[in-house]
Amino acid sequence: MFVIIAGGGRTGTQLAITLLEQDYQVHLVEGRPDALKKLHKELPTESIFEGRPSDPEILMQAGIAEANVLAAVTANDDENLAICYLGRKVFNVGRTIARINNPRNSWLFSEQFHVDVALNQSAIFASLIEEEMSLGDMITLLKIKRGHYSLVEEKIPAGAPAIGMAIKDLDIPDSCVIAAIIRDGKIVVPRGITTFASGDEVLAVTDRSGANRLAQLLSNPNSKMVANSTNGENPA
């Protein structure tokens, strides 16, 4: 896999380091002297191409015509959009990824403007906080299909509604699929008649609505009441 990274700030640098460690072919384009000075201390010289990231000539020198993925991660939203436009319309790159610096510009970062994947850090943080608050002890292990689906895991505590229920009797949406159950250190392949027990670790592939419903079934509803009561003041 050959990846072109446009922008050598902290995001671009860390991305390049991570991809190189995974044996990807990586070329990073950066034109700022101060940034280049740091880059040459952290990346192999052959991975660094000096010049403005939105300059078509520099991108050609970096090998964009052969790249599988183009990641535009400069600190300027206009430049990131221009880079994605060049990548798709001029050089026919198969996949474009762009960083959103100003959340107000997020509506521009779409397939209409030649961006396949938009990275909005503000939205990501807000979503993670909301998810942590709503899903309780459920853990998100992996995001799938651009974040629309997730691989989640939760250990069933005593008192959870799902204990003793068969999978076929669970009131969960079709978008939620029980993938595996880990019981006493062994994997149980889930079937419709498989029932849940206290201490089971449940793995599921689900969208957001399915995760919310599953969290209700796999959690002890009384635990939150106890936690809330202990947060109140002690009566004198």
C-alpha distance (Angstrom), angle and dihedral (degrees) to the residues before:
residue distance angle dihedral
M1 . . .
F2 3.79 . .
V3 3.82 116.7 .
I4 3.80 128.5 -172.7
I5 3.81 114.5 -156.9
A6 3.80 116.0 -161.8
G7 3.79 109.0 -159.3
G8 3.79 129.6 38.1
G9 3.79 102.7 -148.5
R10 3.79 122.5 118.9
T11 3.82 93.0 -70.4
G12 3.80 94.8 48.3
T13 3.78 93.2 43.8
Q14 3.79 94.9 50.5
L15 3.79 91.1 45.0
A16 3.80 90.7 52.5
I17 3.81 92.6 48.0
T18 3.81 91.7 49.9
L19 3.81 94.3 47.9
L20 3.80 93.5 45.9
E21 3.81 89.4 52.3
Q22 3.80 87.3 56.0
D23 3.82 90.7 52.2
Y24 3.81 96.7 -107.8
Q25 3.78 118.7 149.4
V26 3.81 104.6 -113.3
H27 3.79 132.7 -175.2
L28 3.81 117.6 -178.2
V29 3.82 122.8 -161.8
E30 3.81 120.1 -153.7
G31 3.79 133.5 153.3
R32 3.82 106.8 -176.2
P33 3.83 112.1 104.4
D34 3.81 94.7 -143.6
A35 3.80 92.3 50.1
L36 3.81 91.9 45.7
K37 3.79 90.4 53.7
K38 3.80 90.3 58.2
L39 3.78 93.7 41.2
H40 3.78 93.5 57.7
K41 3.82 88.2 57.3
E42 3.80 93.5 53.3
L43 3.81 107.6 31.2
P44 3.81 135.2 48.3
T45 3.80 110.7 -94.6
E46 3.80 91.8 -124.4
S47 3.83 89.3 61.9
I48 3.82 94.3 56.4
F49 3.81 123.8 84.0
E50 3.78 117.1 -173.7
G51 3.78 118.9 -138.9
R52 3.79 143.8 70.3
P53 3.84 108.5 -46.6
S54 3.83 92.3 -135.8
D55 3.81 94.0 52.0
P56 3.85 108.2 110.1
E57 3.82 91.6 -150.7
I58 3.80 92.1 54.6
L59 3.79 91.3 45.9
M60 3.80 89.4 52.0
Q61 3.81 90.2 51.3
A62 3.80 88.2 52.0
G63 3.81 89.2 55.8
I64 3.79 100.5 -109.1
A65 3.81 91.8 156.0
E66 3.82 88.6 68.2
A67 3.82 97.6 38.1
N68 3.80 121.9 118.0
V69 3.81 94.8 -161.6
L70 3.81 134.3 25.6
A71 3.81 118.5 -160.9
A72 3.82 115.2 -167.7
V73 3.82 106.0 -164.0
T74 3.81 105.0 154.4
A75 3.82 120.6 135.8
N76 3.82 90.9 -109.8
D77 3.81 120.6 80.6
D78 3.82 94.0 -159.4
E79 3.78 90.3 54.0
N80 3.81 92.8 47.5
L81 3.80 90.6 53.0
A82 3.80 91.5 47.2
I83 3.82 90.8 50.2
C84 3.81 91.8 51.2
Y85 3.81 90.0 48.7
L86 3.80 90.9 52.7
G87 3.79 91.7 45.3
R88 3.78 94.6 52.7
K89 3.82 105.6 31.0
V90 3.80 101.1 32.6
F91 3.81 104.8 28.3
N92 3.82 100.8 23.2
V93 3.81 95.7 -131.7
G94 3.80 110.2 -175.6
R95 3.80 98.1 -136.3
T96 3.82 131.1 26.0
I97 3.79 125.8 -167.3
A98 3.81 124.1 -174.9
R99 3.77 135.5 -171.0
I100 3.82 117.4 -132.9
N101 3.80 111.8 -144.7
N102 3.81 99.4 175.3
P103 3.84 113.2 43.4
R104 3.82 89.5 -150.1
N105 3.80 88.2 68.1
S106 3.81 94.5 53.8
W107 3.84 93.2 103.8
L108 3.81 89.2 65.9
F109 3.79 94.2 57.2
S110 3.78 99.2 83.2
E111 3.79 139.9 111.4
Q112 3.81 87.6 -91.2
F113 3.80 87.1 66.7
H114 3.82 92.4 41.1
V115 3.81 97.0 -100.7
D116 3.81 113.8 132.7
V117 3.81 97.1 -179.1
A118 3.82 124.3 22.2
L119 3.81 120.1 -162.5
N120 3.79 109.3 -151.7
Q121 3.80 106.2 178.2
S122 3.81 94.3 -168.8
A123 3.79 92.1 52.6
I124 3.81 91.7 45.4
F125 3.82 92.4 53.1
A126 3.81 92.3 45.2
S127 3.80 91.0 49.5
L128 3.81 92.7 48.6
I129 3.81 92.1 50.0
E130 3.81 91.7 47.7
E131 3.80 90.9 46.9
E132 3.80 93.5 49.7
M133 3.81 90.9 50.3
S134 3.82 95.6 47.5
L135 3.81 102.4 38.8
G136 3.80 98.7 49.7
D137 3.81 111.3 -165.2
M138 3.80 94.4 -1.7
I139 3.81 112.5 117.4
T140 3.80 124.0 -148.1
L141 3.81 107.2 -139.3
L142 3.81 100.8 175.8
K143 3.79 139.7 3.5
I144 3.80 115.1 -134.0
K145 3.80 133.5 -166.4
R146 3.81 96.8 10.7
G147 3.77 92.9 -43.6
H148 3.82 96.8 -57.1
Y149 3.80 90.1 113.3
S150 3.79 132.0 31.8
L151 3.77 140.2 -166.8
V152 3.80 103.9 -127.5
E153 3.79 134.4 -177.0
E154 3.79 133.2 -161.5
K155 3.79 134.4 170.0
I156 3.80 112.3 -134.9
P157 3.83 112.7 -124.0
A158 3.79 125.6 -154.7
G159 3.78 111.4 -80.3
A160 3.82 97.1 31.2
P161 3.85 113.6 145.4
A162 3.82 92.3 -126.9
I163 3.83 94.6 62.2
G164 3.81 109.2 116.1
M165 3.81 92.9 9.3
A166 3.80 122.4 123.6
I167 3.79 116.9 -125.8
K168 3.81 90.7 -119.5
D169 3.82 89.4 58.9
L170 3.81 95.9 51.3
D171 3.78 114.3 116.4
I172 3.81 95.4 -133.7
P173 3.83 129.8 133.0
D174 3.81 122.1 -101.9
S175 3.82 88.0 -109.9
C176 3.83 89.7 68.8
V177 3.83 116.5 78.1
I178 3.82 124.1 -178.4
A179 3.81 103.0 -134.2
A180 3.82 102.4 -179.7
I181 3.78 144.9 -16.8
I182 3.79 121.8 -142.5
R183 3.82 110.4 -153.3
D184 3.80 123.6 174.9
G185 3.79 90.0 -15.5
K186 3.80 94.1 -53.4
I187 3.80 129.5 104.1
V188 3.79 116.3 -116.1
V189 3.80 113.4 -158.6
P190 3.82 103.8 -133.5
R191 3.78 119.4 -123.7
G192 3.77 130.8 172.1
I193 3.82 92.9 -95.0
T194 3.83 94.2 46.0
T195 3.81 110.8 117.7
F196 3.79 128.3 -152.4
A197 3.80 124.7 -117.6
S198 3.79 133.5 -166.3
G199 3.81 109.6 -87.0
D200 3.81 95.0 28.0
E201 3.80 115.3 139.6
V202 3.79 107.2 -140.6
L203 3.81 123.5 -156.9
A204 3.80 117.5 -164.6
V205 3.80 139.2 171.9
T206 3.78 108.7 -141.0
D207 3.78 149.3 142.9
R208 3.80 122.6 -116.4
S209 3.82 97.5 -86.0
G210 3.80 91.0 48.6
A211 3.80 91.5 49.2
N212 3.80 91.1 52.6
R213 3.80 92.0 51.2
L214 3.81 93.2 44.4
A215 3.81 90.6 50.1
Q216 3.82 89.0 55.8
L217 3.81 92.1 51.9
L218 3.81 97.2 43.8
S219 3.81 98.0 44.5
N220 3.79 129.8 79.4
P221 3.82 104.0 -112.0
N222 3.80 90.8 -155.5
S223 3.82 94.4 56.7
K224 3.80 92.1 73.7
M225 3.80 91.1 48.8
V226 3.80 90.4 52.2
A227 3.79 91.8 46.6
N228 3.79 91.6 49.4
S229 3.80 93.0 48.7
T230 3.80 91.9 52.4
N231 3.79 90.1 53.7
G232 3.79 92.1 61.9
E233 3.77 125.1 90.0
N234 3.79 118.3 -84.3
P235 3.79 109.3 -110.2
A236 3.79 110.4 -116.2
